[in-house]
Amino acid sequence: MAGLAVGAVIVALATGGSDSGDGAKPSATITATETVTGSVKPESVPKSSASPSKEEAADDGIPGDGTFVVGTEIKPGTYRTAGPADDVINSCYWARLKSTTGDVGDIIASGDSKGPVTVTISPGDKAFQTTGCKNWKKVD
């Protein structure tokens, strides 16, 4: 797991000088800045709690939220969803992945939709991730 580098810089600037006789006292301005760099990579990408069997994935599409391995849990092909599963969140996120490491660079293509979506998962894709979408139905 990657480490985090945390640094803090505190700068104090005092103004004032000799007493001008007006009773004003020197004041200080303090500025604090914290910088956090690095990334946290999950050891593994969690699979859906309701992972489909190979037969379900091949016949019925992709149920629920999760990350599904292409060729094992789902087949390549074109899938369609009616859109967001929840009226409160009202967002359907999907991503075609070249790896399951969790790195942003693993995303081949992705989208965030408020309506119906059609995605073609290629045989070379490693996985497909979906969050907040209604079930995906295979259309080809």
N, C-alpha and C positions, 0 to 999 in steps of 0.2 A: 504494500500500500504506500502510495506516495506521501511524503511528509509535507507539512505546512511550514512555511517560513513566515514568521510574524515579527514585525518591527514597529517600533514606536518612536516618533520624533516629537520632542516637546521644545518649543521655542518660546522664550520669555523676552519681552521687550519692555524695558522700564523707561519711562519718560520722566522728566523733571530736571532738576539741577539745583541751583541755589534757590533759596526761599525768596520769592518775589515780594514778600511782605503782605500778600493778599490772603494769606492763610491756606492757600491751596497746597495740598500735599502731593508728592509724586504718585503717579498711578502705574499699574503694570497691566500689560496685555499678555495673556497666555493663549497660545494656539497649540492644540494637540492633534496629531495626525497618526492614524494607524493604517498600515499597509499589510494586506494578507495576500500572499501569492502561493501558487502551487495548485494542485488538483488532488482530489480524492477519487480513487478508482475502486469500484466494488470488486471484491474477490471473484464474484460471479454474478451474472444477471439472473434474478429470480424468475422462475417460470410461473406461468399462470397457475393459480390454485386449482383451476378447473381445466388443466391441460387435456386436450382431446386425445382420444386414442387415434392411431394411424387411420383406422377406418372412418372415424368421425371426421377427421380433418379432410380426408380425401373426398368424402361424400357431402358433408354439410358445410364446409368452410372453416371459419375461425371464430370460435366462441369466446366472449369475454375479453378482459384485459390480460396482457402478458406479453412475453417474448417467446415466439414459437420458432423452433429450428426447422429450416427448409430441408425437405427430404426425409425428415424423421417425424416431425409433428404436423407439418403441413406440406402440401405439394406446390411446386411452382405453378403459376397461372394467374388469371385475372380474377380479382375479388371485388365485391361491391358491398358497401354498407349504406344504410339509410341516413347515417349521420350520428350526432351525439346521442348517447344512451340516456342522458339526464338533462332535464329542462333547467336545473339549477346551474350546473357547470356550463352546459351548452357549448361544449367544445370536444371535438374528436381528433386526437393526435395519432399519427401513424408514422412508422419509419421502416425503410428497407435497410438492412444492416449487412456489412461485409464481415463482421465479427461480433462476438458477444462480450467484449471486454468492457464496454461502457464508455469508451472514448468517443468524443464528438466526431473525430475523424473516421469512425466506423460507419457513419451514416452515408448511405448511397443517395437516398432521396427521402424526404419527409414532408409532412404537411399537417396543418391544424385547421380543421374545417368546422363550419357551423351547419353544413348541409350534407347531402349525399356525396360519396367519394368512390371512385373506382381506381384500383391500384393493380399494376401487373408486377408480380413477384417473379423474378428471373431464376433460372436453374442455378446460376452462379451466386445468388444471394445466400448468405449464411443464415439469416434470421429475419423475422418480421415482428415488429413491436407495435402494439396498439393499446391505447388508453382512452377511456371515456367514450368509446364507440359502440353502437349497436353491433350485433353479430355480423360478421363478414360472410357473404355467400359467394361461392365459386360460380363465375358466370361463363367460363369456358372449359 
